[in-house]
Amino acid sequence: MNSLSLPNLAFLEISAAAKEWSPTQGCIPWAATAARELFERSRYGHGLTTLEIKSVIITDIELHNLLVKQVPSVRNLSLHDSFAVPRKDRVASSFIASRGVLSDGITPVRSLLPNIERLSLQVYSLLDEAAFIEMVTFLSESARNLNWVEVFVGKPVFLAHLRGRIDVAKLEPLRVFKARGIQVYIVDTGEYIRF
């Protein structure tokens, strides 16, 4: 990454490669300095529209710096937890737990993703229904073009024991977003729930 400059890049996936994955480690740490330098050299400001972060350990502050300072143009964001790391290090679960409001370590940002249109999250733990509703509410108020939010809970192959643990009744408030033009989907270990 130290020599790359990609000013016209519109889609970027940052993912732990299969050779780096192991049942005990599960993912790779975020290379914050190398990523920041790549974004600065490439001057992504308004060009990068799709970003996927999969199985990478990234702190809330690093995610804040990435989305707010380095690639504010992102319209499609996909965050995937790693299956093996502790929950506190899981990027999608942490994003939901923060209710979509990330901090630079000093103050929370009220307009984290003003350009976001589509948000996709993959979590490998139980879904905190209240936090998810608050996250969708916050994003619907701060992102002018939000039209799609989906969360995949578990993987059918590994986490079939989680199936049915989502309390659909607690998620009923999500139905109001359809009238606002926002589709909300929850995929509970392979079964779609549409609101």
C-alpha positions as CSV (number, residue, x, y, z in Angstrom):
1,M,0.0,0.0,0.0
2,N,2.9,2.4,0.5
3,S,3.4,3.1,-3.2
4,L,-0.2,3.0,-4.4
5,S,-2.1,6.0,-5.6
6,L,-5.6,5.3,-6.9
7,P,-7.4,8.6,-7.5
8,N,-10.2,7.1,-9.6
9,L,-11.1,4.2,-7.4
10,A,-14.8,4.0,-6.7
11,F,-15.0,0.7,-4.8
12,L,-12.7,-0.6,-2.1
13,E,-12.9,-3.8,-0.1
14,I,-10.5,-4.2,2.8
15,S,-10.7,-7.8,4.0
16,A,-8.7,-10.4,5.8
17,A,-7.3,-12.8,3.2
18,A,-8.0,-16.4,3.7
19,K,-4.4,-17.1,4.5
20,E,-4.5,-14.6,7.3
21,W,-7.6,-16.1,8.9
22,S,-7.4,-18.6,11.6
23,P,-9.9,-19.9,14.2
24,T,-7.9,-18.3,17.0
25,Q,-7.0,-15.0,15.4
26,G,-9.9,-14.5,13.0
27,C,-8.9,-11.3,11.4
28,I,-6.2,-8.7,10.7
29,P,-5.6,-5.4,12.5
30,W,-6.5,-2.2,10.7
31,A,-3.4,-0.6,9.1
32,A,-4.5,3.0,10.0
33,T,-1.4,4.8,9.0
34,A,-1.0,3.0,5.6
35,A,-4.7,3.5,4.8
36,R,-4.6,7.2,5.8
37,E,-1.5,7.7,3.5
38,L,-3.2,5.8,0.7
39,F,-6.3,8.0,1.0
40,E,-4.2,11.2,1.1
41,R,-2.2,10.2,-1.9
42,S,-5.3,9.2,-3.8
43,R,-7.3,12.2,-2.7
44,Y,-10.5,10.2,-2.3
45,G,-12.5,13.0,-0.9
46,H,-15.4,12.6,-3.4
47,G,-14.5,9.7,-5.6
48,L,-14.8,6.6,-3.4
49,T,-18.4,5.7,-3.1
50,T,-18.4,2.0,-2.0
51,L,-16.4,0.7,1.0
52,E,-16.5,-2.8,2.5
53,I,-14.6,-3.7,5.6
54,K,-14.6,-7.4,6.4
55,S,-12.9,-9.2,9.3
56,V,-10.6,-6.3,10.1
57,I,-10.1,-5.1,13.7
58,I,-10.7,-1.4,13.6
59,T,-11.5,0.8,16.6
60,D,-14.4,3.2,16.8
61,I,-11.9,6.1,16.6
62,E,-10.2,4.7,13.5
63,L,-13.6,4.1,11.8
64,H,-14.6,7.7,12.6
65,N,-11.4,9.0,11.1
66,L,-11.8,6.9,8.1
67,L,-15.5,7.7,7.3
68,V,-15.5,11.4,8.4
69,K,-12.0,12.6,7.5
70,Q,-10.7,10.4,4.8
71,V,-13.7,9.1,2.7
72,P,-16.7,11.2,3.4
73,S,-18.1,10.5,0.0
74,V,-19.0,6.9,0.8
75,R,-22.6,6.1,-0.2
76,N,-22.5,2.3,0.2
77,L,-20.9,1.0,3.4
78,S,-20.6,-2.6,4.3
79,L,-19.1,-3.7,7.7
80,H,-18.6,-7.3,8.6
81,D,-17.6,-8.7,12.0
82,S,-15.0,-11.4,12.2
83,F,-16.3,-14.6,13.6
84,A,-13.5,-15.4,15.9
85,V,-12.5,-12.1,17.6
86,P,-14.0,-10.9,20.9
87,R,-17.2,-8.9,20.5
88,K,-15.6,-5.6,21.5
89,D,-13.4,-5.9,18.4
90,R,-16.2,-6.6,16.0
91,V,-16.7,-3.6,13.7
92,A,-20.4,-4.2,12.7
93,S,-21.5,-5.0,16.3
94,S,-19.6,-2.0,17.6
95,F,-21.3,0.2,15.0
96,I,-24.7,-0.9,16.1
97,A,-23.8,-0.6,19.8
98,S,-22.7,3.0,19.2
99,R,-26.1,3.6,17.6
100,G,-24.3,4.9,14.5
101,V,-22.7,7.8,16.4
102,L,-19.0,7.3,16.4
103,S,-16.5,9.6,18.3
104,D,-13.1,10.9,17.5
105,G,-12.3,10.3,21.2
106,I,-13.5,13.7,22.2
107,T,-17.0,14.3,21.0
108,P,-19.6,12.2,19.1
109,V,-20.2,13.2,15.5
110,R,-23.9,14.0,14.8
111,S,-23.6,13.7,11.0
112,L,-21.3,10.7,10.6
113,L,-22.5,9.6,7.2
114,P,-24.3,12.4,5.4
115,N,-24.0,10.8,2.0
116,I,-24.8,7.2,2.9
117,E,-27.5,5.5,0.8
118,R,-27.0,1.8,1.6
119,L,-25.7,0.2,4.8
120,S,-25.0,-3.5,5.2
121,L,-23.9,-5.1,8.4
122,Q,-22.9,-8.7,9.1
123,V,-22.8,-9.6,12.8
124,Y,-21.9,-12.9,14.5
125,S,-23.6,-12.4,17.8
126,L,-27.1,-11.7,19.0
127,L,-28.7,-8.5,17.7
128,D,-29.3,-5.7,20.2
129,E,-32.8,-4.7,18.8
130,A,-33.0,-1.4,20.7
131,A,-29.5,-0.3,19.6
132,F,-30.3,-1.3,16.0
133,I,-33.5,0.8,16.0
134,E,-31.7,3.8,17.4
135,M,-28.9,3.4,14.8
136,V,-31.4,3.3,11.9
137,T,-33.3,6.3,13.4
138,F,-30.1,8.3,13.8
139,L,-29.0,7.5,10.2
140,S,-32.4,8.3,8.8
141,E,-32.2,11.8,10.4
142,S,-28.6,12.6,9.4
143,A,-28.3,11.0,6.0
144,R,-30.4,12.7,3.4
145,N,-30.4,9.8,0.9
146,L,-30.5,6.7,3.1
147,N,-32.7,4.1,1.4
148,W,-31.4,0.7,2.4
149,V,-30.3,-0.8,5.7
150,E,-29.7,-4.5,6.2
151,V,-28.2,-6.6,8.9
152,F,-27.2,-10.2,8.6
153,V,-27.2,-12.0,11.9
154,G,-25.0,-15.1,12.1
155,K,-24.3,-17.6,9.4
156,P,-26.6,-20.5,8.7
157,V,-23.7,-23.0,8.6
158,F,-22.1,-21.9,11.9
159,L,-24.8,-20.2,14.0
160,A,-28.0,-22.0,13.4
161,H,-28.4,-22.1,17.2
162,L,-29.1,-18.3,17.0
163,R,-32.1,-18.7,14.7
164,G,-35.3,-17.4,16.2
165,R,-33.5,-15.4,18.9
166,I,-34.4,-12.1,17.3
167,D,-37.5,-10.6,18.9
168,V,-39.4,-9.4,15.8
169,A,-42.0,-7.7,18.1
170,K,-39.2,-5.4,19.5
171,L,-38.4,-4.4,15.9
172,E,-41.9,-3.3,14.9
173,P,-40.9,0.4,15.2
174,L,-38.7,-0.2,12.1
175,R,-41.9,-0.3,10.0
176,V,-42.2,3.5,10.0
177,F,-39.1,3.8,7.8
178,K,-40.8,2.2,4.8
179,A,-43.0,5.3,4.6
180,R,-39.9,7.4,4.5
181,G,-38.5,5.4,1.6
182,I,-36.0,3.4,3.6
183,Q,-36.1,-0.4,3.3
184,V,-34.9,-2.3,6.4
185,Y,-34.0,-6.0,6.2
186,I,-32.8,-8.3,8.8
187,V,-31.5,-11.7,7.8
188,D,-31.7,-14.0,10.8
189,T,-29.3,-16.9,10.0
190,G,-30.6,-17.2,6.5
191,E,-34.2,-16.2,7.0
192,Y,-35.3,-12.7,5.7
193,I,-37.4,-10.4,7.8
194,R,-38.5,-7.3,6.0
195,F,-39.8,-4.1,7.6
